[in-house]
Amino acid sequence: MQTSMEQSRKAVSAPYSGSLSQLPWWAIVLAAAGVLLIYFIFSDDNYRHTFQFMLIGVVTTLRITLIAFPIATTIGLFVGLARMSKNPMVFTPATIYVEVVRGIPLVVLILIIAFGLVPIFVDLVNRFGTWGVERVVSGFFNDMFLGMQNYSIRTIPMELRAIIALSLGYGAFEAEVFRAGIQSIGKGQMEAARSLGMSYLMALRLIILPQAIRRILPPLGNDFIALLKDSSLATVLAVNELTQLTRIRRSSTFRVMEAFNVAAFLYLSMTLLLSGVVRFLERRMKIAE
C-alpha cells in the first residue's frame, strides 16, 4: 500500500517539475519587461511623449526595410546564379562584387554610395542630358528635356541613398545564400529535368529553385531581420528613422533612459514579430513538403 502511494506521489510530482524546467523563461522575462515598459508609456509623461515622437521613425524604418530587402533578394538571386556560371565574363564581375561588398563595413558602403557614387551618377546624368538636348532633341522637345541639365544632387533624398546602399550591401550576402541553396540540390535533378526536354532556365525555375527556397528560407528570414536592425545605419545620413529620432529626442530632452528604452522596445517588438512570421513560414514549408 505504501509503495503504491509513493508511486502515485512521484507520478503527480514528476510532470510538475518537468513542466517548470521546460517553460520558456526567456519569453516570460521579455514579456514581463515589455509589460513594465508599456506601463511606463501609459503612466509616465516622459515615456509617453517619447513613444509618440518616435512612432514615425518606426514607419520610416519599416519602409526602408520593406523596399531594400526585395531589391537585395533580386540582386542576390541573379548574382548567385552568375557565381555558378562557367563563363568568366559572368563569373568574374559577380565574384568581385560579392567579395568587395562583403569585405567593406556596411556603414562605410553607405557613405561611399551616398556621398561618392551618387554625385558621380548625377554628374553623368547632367552630362548625358546636355549631350542629348544638344544633339538629339530640338524645338518643342527641347523644353521637355531642359530639366535634365539642372539635375541636382539634392534631387536624390538621403532615404533613397540609404535604400540603395542597403540593397547593394545585402545583395552580396543574399547571393551567397542563393548559391549555397541551389548547389545543395543534387545535380541529378537538373540532369533528369534536362533529359525530359526542359531548358536550363525552365529546369531552374520549376525544379531547382522551389526546392532551394525551402532550404534557404531560414537564412533569408534572418537576413531580413538583420536588415531591419541595420537600417539604423541610415542615421549617418540623417534619415529620420528610429535611431535618428532616438538621438534627436535624447539631445533635445536629455532623457537618455527613456529614449533608448523606447527605441530598444520598438526594435525588439519588430524583430520578435518578424521572427514569429519566419517560423510560421518555415512550418508551412515543411507541411507543404
C-alpha positions, 0 to 999 in steps of 0.5 A: 500500500505504501509503495503504491502511494509513493508511486502515485506521489512521484507520478503527480510530482514528476510532470510538475517539475518537468513542466517548470524546467521546460517553460520558456523563461526567456519569453516570460522575462521579455514579456514581463519587461515589455509589460513594465515598459508599456506601463511606463508609456501609459503612466509616465509623461516622459515615456509617453511623449517619447513613444509618440515622437518616435512612432514615425521613425518606426514607419520610416524604418519599416519602409526602408526595410520593406523596399531594400530587402526585395531589391537585395533578394533580386540582386542576390538571386541573379548574382548567385546564379552568375557565381555558378556560371562557367563563363568568366565574363559572368563569373568574374564581375559577380565574384568581385562584387560579392567579395568587395561588398562583403569585405567593406563595413556596411556603414562605410558602403553607405557613405561611399554610395551616398556621398561618392557614387551618387554625385558621380551618377548625377554628374553623368546624368547632367552630362548625358542630358546636355549631350542629348538636348544638344544633339538629339532633341530640338524645338518643342522637345527641347523644353521637355528635356531642359530639366535634365541639365539642372539635375541636382544632387539634392534631387536624390533624398538621403532615404533613397541613398540609404535604400540603395546602399542597403540593397547593394550591401545585402545583395552580396550576402543574399547571393551567397545564400542563393548559391549555397541553396541551389548547389545543395540540390543534387545535380541529378535533378537538373540532369533528369529535368534536362533529359525530359526536354526542359531548358536550363532556365525552365529546369531552374525555375520549376525544379531547382529553385522551389526546392532551394527556397525551402532550404534557404528560407531560414537564412533569408528570414534572418537576413531580413531581420538583420536588415531591419536592425541595420537600417539604423545605419541610415542615421549617418545620413540623417534619415529620420528613422528610429535611431535618428529620432532616438538621438534627436529626442535624447539631445533635445530632452536629455532623457537618455533612459527613456529614449533608448528604452523606447527605441530598444522596445520598438526594435525588439517588438519588430524583430520578435514579430518578424521572427514569429512570421519566419517560423510560421513560414518555415512550418508551412514549408515543411507541411507543404513538403 
